[in-house]
Amino acid sequence: MRAPAVITLLSSLLLCSAAGLRAVEGERIAQAADGSLTLPAEAALLIGDLRRQEMQRPTIGFWGQLSDYVRWQVRVARPGRYMVHLLYAIDRAGCRRSVCRVQVGDAQVEAGLPMTSSWYVFSRIQMGPITLAAQATSVEVHAVEMEGVGLMNLQEVRLVPVP
């Protein structure tokens, strides 16, 4: 028996997990009760030749061009200073240097990414602080420098209020 079109459409729009409904690609992400913004790979809009992969959890990979980038639509209700965190992996055998930039509206932070032991071993880095205005805006991650086969595999960007 074939599922009704409405159910098929809804099931393709909603991603569910044990924690409940997750953000869908291109959907505007709101801040959590603690003010943080968690931007998962599965909710990112991919620009360029990037691809999603399923590993322990959804991941953005095949980041081979400086022109490739990812974007999330967000709603910032609580302005202020935030610490930018990335959950990423870089294979030290295939890369010599990776530098990326996280940009939110006019604010940005840039950092070199330490190598992890492989494309499948993820690490969290604190890139630095960024000041956010109260507005609907986008968060983008861009490659700045890439020496080797790719920039990184990316699972999540997190912006956490700085007390």
Secondary structure, DSSP 8 states (H G I E B T S, - for coil): ----HHHHHHHHH-EEETTEEE--TT--EE--TTS-EEEEGGG-EEESS-EEEESSSEEEE----TT-EEEEEEEE-S-EEEEEEEEEE-BTTTEEEEEEEEEETTEEEEEE---BSSTT--EEEEEEEEEE-SEEEEEEEEEEEEEES-S-EEEEEEEEE--
